[in-house]
Amino acid sequence: MDPATLVVVVLVIVTALTFDFTNGFHDTANAMATSIATGALKPKTAVIAAGTLNLIGAFLSTEVAKTISGGIINEQQVTISAAFIFAGLVGAIIWNLITWLVGLPSSSSHALFGGLVGAVIVGAGVEGVNFAAVLTKVLIPALVSPVVAGLAAFFAVKLIFFVVRKMSESQVESGFRHGQTVTACLVALSHGTNDAQKTMGIITLTLIAVGFQPSGTGPELWVVAICGLAIALGTYMGGWRVIRTLGKGLTEISTPQGFAAEAASATTILVSSHMGFALSTTQVCSGSIIGTGLGKKGSKVNWGVASKMLIAWIVTFPAAGIVGALACALAKTSVWGTVAVAFIACAVAFIIWRLSRRNPINSANVNERADVKVNANPGAKTVAAAA
């Protein structure tokens, strides 16, 4: 392998792990938002548990990784450069950071697929993309999974409140608070079995593209390990902005609702991971939370927030694809073009981080309502834009 190609491969692996890290803190909310919102788990405890279980989950299955490394891109029909994959990752990372900044729980998975498809189309042409696999393994699961999880959560809440109708509220809250600890951990574990594998698949695809691995093979153990560690570290950092939106922005939930939402989400994600469906865990968990809001009498769903999330879901794939395509147009020119894309991406990421410091959200204020800002006067509150 010539030195220029080696530089690009190393850059791709580093960028893939950076995406994995952003996926972790962007998706911490999937596992722990409801438990934090109901008080079942303290914020810091929740993110430590989520990070640990994401790491364990990364070792449980590689079916999703195989879908990405040997299904979505036609690496046997066209020559896929490592620079194309790098450009796709840049598109995904930038979109992840933008949606994190505004607190929208968009799909990291669809950002990755969109960025990758956009980059490959520019770099190798439309024949480089297996659109049948994109449809059956990505787009259809994206439409079906949140509906399935939402319906499961809806009926679970109905059943739970029917069973506990003669119990006191304090007994119900106390019992399901302990149950939520278990279901939240299951969601974190299932997240590792699905989302950590996507980066494994990207790195494996890169190694196949440059001839380090034969086509059709799965991820090596060292790839599984570093991807699991990256997503676990990102999860531990806690994506507090997205946690607030999912935990407090969609609907006010009780511990029975949180238990139902997490149980429905974990079941849906684990089954999909076993079948190799690279679904959006964010969409699954959001659908479950909406289902619990609809399932409890008197509970209200904030359809304004839900509609913004829906728009983000629709826009994510093409938006990340456009960024990936633009990045690929520059990256494919030469190794210096690839380096230029890396510098531009770092500059954009730094600007987004600086903007986030204007209105910091952390473990101390994550459970405050997203539409309320406390003034310097302790007794006064004013309505402000959602964080």
ABEGO torsion letter per residue (X at the ends): XBAAAAAAAAAAAAAAAAAAAAAAAAAAAAAAAAAAAAGABBAAAAAAAAAAAAAAAAAABAAAAAAAAAAABBAAABBBBAAAAAAAAAAAAAAAAAAAAAGBBBBAAAAAAAAAAAAAAAAAEAAABBAAAAAAAAAAAAAAAAAAAAAAAAAAAAAAAAAAAABBAAAAAAAAAAAAAAAAAAAAAAAAAAAAAAAAAAAAAAAAAAGABBBGBBBBAAAAAAAAAAAAAAAAAEBAAAAAAAAAAABBBBAAAAAAAAAAAAAAAAAAAAAGBBBBAAAAAAAAAAAAAAABBGBBBBAAAAAAAAAAAAAAAAAAAAAAAAAAAAAAABAAAAAAAAAAAAAAAAAAAAAAAABBBBAAAAABBAABBBBABAABBBBBBBX
